[in-house]
Amino acid sequence: MVSNHQSATACELIAYLAHPCRIETLSFGGHFCKFLTAGRIGTMLPTTFRCLKSLQLSNIETHEYGEFLCAIGVIKSCPVIEELKISFSSKDCAEHMIAFYPQYQLCCLRKVHLTSVLGVIMELKLIEFLLRCSPALEIMSVKRDARITKFLESRLTRELMYFRRASSEAKVDYMDP
């Protein structure tokens, strides 16, 4: 896909996928964020996916802070996204400071599907971010991981109830695995 895939950088691959194409649906596996982190891609991608309507991110490791920031960068680089699917591969970890700017909006995001949610701090921060910046959000489904502890499940359900929502229509469905 890129002129010389052996020496292709993360920036070249992202530019190839985003710029000349009118891709509307994209799915990135768990190693994609590792690739971006190794390519020193920060919290914003070097280009924007202007036509992308559906994004799937698989096996996001919230305990790997750099990879987690890359996942957020991918989401922020999709301004017209309507549907977002994320599966987590989390372990509990130390809380990191993340700056989510209140003026940032995902104005078209209507559906969010989160799976394998353990209720760890970084997952909760991402959920809070998505609820606060999505004024068109209709539904967020949260499917918990089978390994969730009673403490984490209690915290998760409590936070889901109290997180502020940009959309007065946003419904949060909490599901068993």
N, C-alpha and C positions, 0 to 999 in steps of 0.2 A: 504494500500500500504506500509506504513512504519510499522515496527514491533508493535509499540504501538502508534496509531494515536492520542491518547489523550495527550500524552506528547511529541509528535514529535516536534523537533525544525525546524526552517526554514532551517538550514544547512543540517539536515538529509533529508528533503524533496527534496531539490535541488540535493543533492548527489544521492538520489535514482533515480530521473528523468534523471540525466545526465550520471552517470557512467556505470551501467550495460546495459542500454538500447541503442538502436540505433535509437532513436526517430529522425524523419526528419521534423515533423511538430508539432508545439506546440502553444497553444493559452492560454494566461493568462488573466483572467478577472480583473476588476478594484480593487478588494480586494486583489489580489495577492501581489501588491506592498505594501499595508498596512501590510500584513502578514510578508513580508520581513523586512520592517522597524521595526515592533514590535520585530522581531527576531534579530535585530541589525546587519543585513546584510548591509555592506557598499556599496561602489561604484563598487566593483567587487565581483562576486559570488565566493564561495569557490571551485568551480569546473567549467569545461568547457563543453559545449554542442558540442562535436566534430563532430557530424553527422547532426546537426540541419540545415535544409535548408530553412525552412519557420517559421517565428515567428509572432504572432499577440499579441499585447498588447492593451487591451481595457480600456477605461475610465481613461487614465493617467491624474492625477491632477497635473498640473504644478505649482499650487500655494502651494502645499505641497512639500517643498524642499526635504525632506528625501525620499519621494516616487518617486519624479522625478529622484533623483540620483540613486535609486534602478532600475528604468526603464532603465537608461543609463547603469548600471552595467549588467543587463540582456542582453542588446544588445551587449555589449563588450564581454560577455561570450559565444558568438556564432560566432566563427571565420570563419566558412564556410557558413554563412547565405547568401542566394540568394534573398530572398523576405522578406520584413518587412512591416507589417501593424500596424498602430497605430491610435487609436481614442482617442481624447483628451476630457477632462472634465475640462476645464480651467476657471480660473478667473484671472483677471489682478492682478499682485502681484509685490512686490519689486524685483528688479534685484539682483540676487545672482552671486557671482563669481564662475565660473565653469572652471576647467582646462581641456582642451582637448589637449592631446599631439599630436603634428603634426606627429610623427612617427607611431601613431596607425592607422592601416588600416583594413577596412572591404573589403578585396580583392575580394570576390565573390559576394558581394551585387550588384544585377542588377536592382531590382524593389523595390520602396518604395511607399506605399500608406498611406497618412495622411488624416484623416477625422476630422471634427468638429474643424477646425483650426480657432482660434480667432485672431491670430496675436500678441499675448502677447509675451513679451521678452523671456520667457523661451522656448516657442515653437520655436521662431526664432533661439535661440541658438542651439536647437536640430537639426533643419533643416540645419543650417550652419555646424554643426559637421558632419552630414550624407553626405552632399555634399563634404566636404573637405577630408573625409577619405574613400571614395568609388570610387576607380579608375575604376571599371568595371560597374559603375552605367549607366543604359540606360534610365530609366524613373523614375521620382518622380512626383506622382500626389498629388496635394494639394487641398483638398475640404474644402472650407471655411464653417464656422458655420453660420447659418442664423442670429445669434445675433450680428455679427461683426459690429462694428461702422465704419463710413466712415474714421475716422482717422486711426484706426487699419488696415483697409483694404488697405488704401493708403501705410502705412508703410510696410505691408506684401508684396504687389506686388512690391514695390521698392526694398526691401531686396532680394526677390526671383530673381530679375533681376541681382543684383550685387554680390551676394554671389559667392565666388570662388568655382570652381568645380575641383575635382581631375580627373574626366573623361571629356575629350573633347567631348564625345558623349552624355553626360547627358542632357536630355530634362526635363524641368519642366512644367507640365500641371497644370494650375490653374483653378479650377472648382467651379461653384456655387453649393449651396446645393441642 
